[in-house]
Amino acid sequence: MSIENLKAYDPFADVGEVDDIRIQQRNGRKSLTTIAGLPPELDQKKLLKAFKKEFACNGSLVQDEDHGEVIQLQGDQRLKVQQFLATEGIASKDQVQVHGF
């Protein structure tokens, strides 16, 4: 085990002005998809409900002091979220930044 594995990791360290989709590894094969930077005029609860129904996963809203409300979804949903935002007209594919491994 190396010392680098013990460093604190902030998944929202360089969130920009545009929609930002990240994956955060939990333990083993488990992961979280985080969505930050959505426009404030969108109803986050309705969007979360639509994500959960469309992707058949669980999720929650987390309040972050720097980025406001952040949507967390279980599993790797990065490409599905990007496609969903593009088809619903919320954001174009070039406005959405997908991060991760």
Rosetta silent file (secondary structure, phi, psi, omega in degrees, C-alpha in Angstrom):
SEQUENCE: MSIENLKAYDPFADVGEVDDIRIQQRNGRKSLTTIAGLPPELDQKKLLKAFKKEFACNGSLVQDEDHGEVIQLQGDQRLKVQQFLATEGIASKDQVQVHGF
SCORE:     score description
SCORE:     0.000 S_00000001
   1 L     0.000  129.015 -177.670    0.000    0.000    0.000 S_00000001
   2 L   -96.603  162.609 -179.870    1.450    3.314   -1.007 S_00000001
   3 H   -68.070  -29.099 -177.763    1.139    6.643    0.757 S_00000001
   4 H   -63.980  -26.653  178.953   -0.541    8.195   -2.308 S_00000001
   5 H   -69.992  -17.830 -176.598   -3.655    6.085   -1.730 S_00000001
   6 H   -91.732   -2.377  179.603   -4.210    7.815    1.603 S_00000001
   7 L   -69.173  146.785  176.047   -4.494   11.335    0.170 S_00000001
   8 L   -72.520  139.980 -178.588   -7.859   13.051    0.407 S_00000001
   9 L  -120.154  126.448  177.342   -9.646   13.266   -2.937 S_00000001
  10 L  -108.059  108.687 -177.309  -12.114   16.016   -3.812 S_00000001
  11 L   -70.028  -13.233 -178.093  -14.217   15.014   -6.853 S_00000001
  12 L  -107.149   21.661 -172.149  -15.462   18.607   -7.276 S_00000001
  13 L   -60.388  -41.333 -175.308  -12.016   20.253   -7.213 S_00000001
  14 L  -124.283   46.231  178.718  -12.112   21.809  -10.695 S_00000001
  15 L   -72.545  131.104 -177.347  -15.804   22.114  -11.513 S_00000001
  16 L   -98.386 -159.224 -178.029  -16.323   24.800  -14.136 S_00000001
  17 L   -77.511  -23.353 -174.820  -19.224   26.894  -15.360 S_00000001
  18 L   -94.026  172.646  176.785  -20.715   24.142  -17.528 S_00000001
  19 L   -58.725  139.745 -173.192  -22.431   20.908  -16.615 S_00000001
  20 E  -134.251  121.166 -178.739  -19.946   18.545  -15.067 S_00000001
  21 E  -117.045  123.514 -177.704  -20.349   14.769  -14.813 S_00000001
  22 E  -129.175  159.441  172.453  -17.844   12.808  -12.741 S_00000001
  23 E  -117.089  139.490  179.482  -17.399    9.304  -11.445 S_00000001
  24 E  -125.554  121.497 -178.969  -16.135    8.623   -7.952 S_00000001
  25 E   -75.231  130.279  174.295  -14.882    5.154   -7.076 S_00000001
  26 L   -95.026 -120.845  179.252  -16.206    3.767   -3.819 S_00000001
  27 L  -111.255  137.826  179.811  -15.084    0.323   -2.677 S_00000001
  28 L    66.127 -124.396 -178.950  -14.475   -2.573   -5.033 S_00000001
  29 L   -94.337    0.156 -177.234  -16.617   -2.270   -8.148 S_00000001
  30 L   -78.585  144.408  179.108  -19.012    0.277   -6.649 S_00000001
  31 E  -150.473  162.904  176.852  -19.028    3.836   -7.944 S_00000001
  32 E  -121.878  139.814  172.110  -20.984    7.090   -7.800 S_00000001
  33 E  -104.569  125.480  179.999  -21.796    9.421  -10.664 S_00000001
  34 E  -112.706  136.936 -179.135  -21.951   13.070   -9.610 S_00000001
  35 E  -122.077  115.522 -179.108  -23.626   15.803  -11.660 S_00000001
  36 E  -128.727  160.424  175.031  -22.780   19.402  -10.782 S_00000001
  37 L    86.032   16.222  176.308  -23.108   22.750  -12.512 S_00000001
  38 L   -73.493  151.596  179.392  -26.691   22.440  -13.736 S_00000001
  39 L   -59.259  140.361 -176.256  -28.571   25.713  -14.190 S_00000001
  40 L   -67.908  -18.609 -179.360  -30.277   26.822  -10.950 S_00000001
  41 L   -76.628  -11.983  176.201  -33.634   27.348  -12.659 S_00000001
  42 L   -77.439  142.715  176.215  -33.980   23.575  -13.190 S_00000001
  43 L   -80.442  107.237 -175.333  -35.901   21.635  -10.557 S_00000001
  44 H   -63.677  -35.492 -178.857  -33.207   19.304   -9.215 S_00000001
  45 H   -67.205  -41.291  178.242  -35.720   16.976   -7.530 S_00000001
  46 H   -68.071  -37.759  177.829  -37.675   16.392  -10.742 S_00000001
  47 H   -65.940  -41.233  176.842  -34.464   15.869  -12.684 S_00000001
  48 H   -62.181  -42.297  178.968  -33.250   13.350  -10.091 S_00000001
  49 H   -62.679  -40.327  178.269  -36.559   11.503  -10.296 S_00000001
  50 H   -66.270  -41.596  177.404  -36.292   11.348  -14.096 S_00000001
  51 H   -60.991  -46.749 -177.336  -32.701   10.057  -13.889 S_00000001
  52 H   -63.033  -39.157 -179.690  -33.645    7.370  -11.394 S_00000001
  53 H   -72.698  -41.862 -176.897  -36.578    6.186  -13.493 S_00000001
  54 H   -69.448  -40.578 -173.465  -34.708    6.288  -16.817 S_00000001
  55 H   -99.347   -2.480 -179.440  -31.501    4.585  -15.630 S_00000001
  56 L    53.125   53.964  178.425  -33.044    2.190  -13.047 S_00000001
  57 L  -139.914  171.032  176.436  -30.673    3.295  -10.301 S_00000001
  58 L   -98.641  161.547 -179.717  -30.871    5.021   -6.947 S_00000001
  59 E  -165.844  173.669 -179.973  -29.695    8.546   -6.278 S_00000001
  60 E  -154.725  164.842  173.287  -29.801   11.532   -3.979 S_00000001
  61 E  -101.266  131.115  179.991  -29.328   15.283   -3.789 S_00000001
  62 E  -120.898  133.254  178.490  -26.314   16.439   -1.807 S_00000001
  63 E   -88.232  120.717  178.430  -25.794   20.024   -0.684 S_00000001
  64 E  -111.833  137.770 -176.600  -22.227   21.218   -1.368 S_00000001
  65 L   -67.299  -28.692 -178.764  -20.999   24.534    0.027 S_00000001
  66 L   -90.880  -36.818 -169.710  -19.153   25.468   -3.182 S_00000001
  67 L  -114.762    7.464  179.628  -21.409   24.064   -5.925 S_00000001
  68 E    73.930 -140.181 -179.346  -24.899   24.115   -4.422 S_00000001
  69 E   -80.439  131.327  178.919  -27.017   21.034   -5.020 S_00000001
  70 E  -120.444  132.777  178.083  -25.172   18.098   -6.569 S_00000001
  71 E   -89.920  130.136  175.413  -26.973   15.034   -7.919 S_00000001
  72 E  -115.673  131.059  177.467  -25.426   11.672   -7.017 S_00000001
  73 E  -121.550  145.331  177.440  -26.414    8.489   -8.862 S_00000001
  74 E   -76.151  138.822  176.627  -25.362    4.932   -8.107 S_00000001
  75 L    88.657  178.634  179.495  -23.163    3.272  -10.693 S_00000001
  76 L   -90.927   97.322 -176.356  -21.383    4.576  -13.771 S_00000001
  77 L  -114.291   17.921 -171.794  -24.086    6.644  -15.510 S_00000001
  78 H   -58.312  -52.786 -176.758  -21.828    9.263  -17.167 S_00000001
  79 H   -69.900  -34.439  177.974  -22.620    8.588  -20.827 S_00000001
  80 H   -65.591  -41.027  179.051  -26.316    7.978  -20.128 S_00000001
  81 H   -65.812  -42.465  178.751  -26.610   11.320  -18.304 S_00000001
  82 H   -60.781  -44.977  178.948  -24.838   13.130  -21.133 S_00000001
  83 H   -64.326  -41.092  179.832  -27.184   11.556  -23.688 S_00000001
  84 H   -62.656  -45.809  179.886  -30.247   12.336  -21.544 S_00000001
  85 H   -63.841  -34.518  179.650  -29.304   16.011  -21.155 S_00000001
  86 H   -73.256  -42.544 -177.815  -28.746   16.302  -24.911 S_00000001
  87 H   -71.406  -31.216  179.186  -32.018   14.614  -25.946 S_00000001
  88 L   -83.234   -7.186  178.181  -34.099   16.627  -23.470 S_00000001
  89 L    79.672   15.993  179.259  -32.561   19.895  -24.671 S_00000001
  90 L   -75.418  -41.947  178.673  -31.133   20.839  -21.283 S_00000001
  91 L  -154.118  148.671  176.339  -27.554   21.062  -22.586 S_00000001
  92 L   -81.060  164.225 -176.916  -25.749   20.157  -25.778 S_00000001
  93 L   -63.348  -30.841 -179.849  -23.076   17.461  -25.786 S_00000001
  94 L   -77.816  -15.675  176.335  -20.264   19.992  -26.162 S_00000001
  95 L   -82.986  -18.572 -175.377  -21.451   21.884  -23.048 S_00000001
  96 L   -97.610  125.081  177.044  -21.228   18.777  -20.869 S_00000001
  97 E  -100.184  123.206  177.859  -17.828   17.710  -19.567 S_00000001
  98 E  -104.767  121.156 -179.108  -17.509   14.023  -18.726 S_00000001
  99 L  -112.017  161.877  174.229  -14.645   13.219  -16.370 S_00000001
 100 L   135.691 -175.640 -174.734  -13.335    9.937  -15.028 S_00000001
 101 L   -88.714    0.000    0.000  -11.207    6.972  -15.789 S_00000001
